[in-house]
């Protein structure tokens, strides 16, 4: 998410984009925490290595 909202030429902040970014970031954090809870180990923890329940990686959307 951008720390300073971009302003269109008329000087107004586009709140629709800000809301969309906020929702997107919230959902991504929610899904990451859900994965951590489901797998019962934090990201980069050695506990999950070769357990059959591994993280496969991700990419930004």
SVG drawing of the C-alpha trace seen along z (x, -y; Angstrom):
<svg xmlns="http://www.w3.org/2000/svg" viewBox="-14 -21 29 56">
<polyline fill="none" stroke="black" stroke-width="0.4" points="0.0,0.0 1.3,-3.5 2.0,-5.6 0.9,-8.8 -2.2,-8.7 -1.8,-9.9 -3.8,-13.0 -5.5,-13.4 -5.0,-16.6 -7.9,-18.3 -6.2,-17.9 -8.6,-15.4 -7.6,-12.1 -9.1,-9.0 -10.7,-7.3 -11.9,-4.3 -8.3,-3.3 -7.4,-3.8 -10.2,-1.6 -9.4,1.1 -5.7,1.1 -6.8,1.3 -9.1,4.2 -6.5,6.0 -3.8,5.7 -6.2,6.8 -7.2,9.9 -3.6,10.8 -2.6,10.6 -5.7,12.5 -4.9,15.4 -1.2,15.5 -2.2,15.8 -4.8,18.4 -2.1,20.4 0.2,20.1 -2.6,21.3 -3.6,24.2 0.0,25.4 0.8,24.9 4.2,23.3 5.4,19.8 6.9,18.9 10.7,19.9 10.4,22.2 12.4,25.5 9.5,27.4 7.5,27.6 10.4,28.8 9.6,32.1 6.5,32.5 4.2,33.0 2.5,29.8 4.8,27.3 4.4,23.7 4.7,23.7 5.5,20.0 3.5,17.1 3.6,14.1 2.0,10.7 -1.2,10.2"/>
</svg>
